[in-house]
Amino acid sequence: MTTGVARPERAPGAPTPLDRAMILTTAVAFVDAHGLASLNMRALARELGVGTMSLYHHVPNKDALLDGMVEVLNEEIEIPDPASGPWDERARRMARSLRAVALAHPNCVPLLVTRPFSSAAALRPCEAAFRVLDELGLPPDEAIVTMRTFVAYVLGFVMMESAGFLSGVGPDRDPEELLELGLPQLAVISSHLADRDINADFDAGLSLVELGLATWLAERSGSTG
């Protein structure tokens, strides 16, 4: 997905002019391939085939680079049209899209949970999510809690999914061995962990979050009625 930055026309065979969009998308691809710890301005310049100092004309420092990468990632999240369906359907689509982006860039997930969303482009999904919650009549304090809960569920699920945590209870742990270790509940559960439909499990967990929100709203309505 592009970042929406128009590129100038150039002659065939001419080098692509360096710009902020190219730097940021290349940085995301670099982290996808090599990990976040390997990213620095020198390594990125080498990846782009330019001198290190040329990067600073477009991103003043590494913090600006990392914040710009968050912008690129957030621009990949689908923002459903308000007229495309009820709030819960649109919220589910955004949650699935956030998971898809995080799975496509697992090495970049730490940026989504540690870096500030410092530009309008980076904040666009947040604006859309709060717009959905505003339709429910949630006051700002409750909308914040709800938003954080949805995001924490999605990114927490992805982090466990990417690490292989959801695939079992440990290497070579069959039910009989777990029984011998005095872990009868895990012995029962272990046989249900193989070959699971992770997408279905994600949607089921999302339904639990939505159910909790619906219960909270019902209780809130009853206490104010």
Order of alpha helices (4+ residues) and beta strands (2+ residues): alpha-alpha-alpha-alpha-alpha-alpha-alpha-alpha-alpha-alpha-alpha
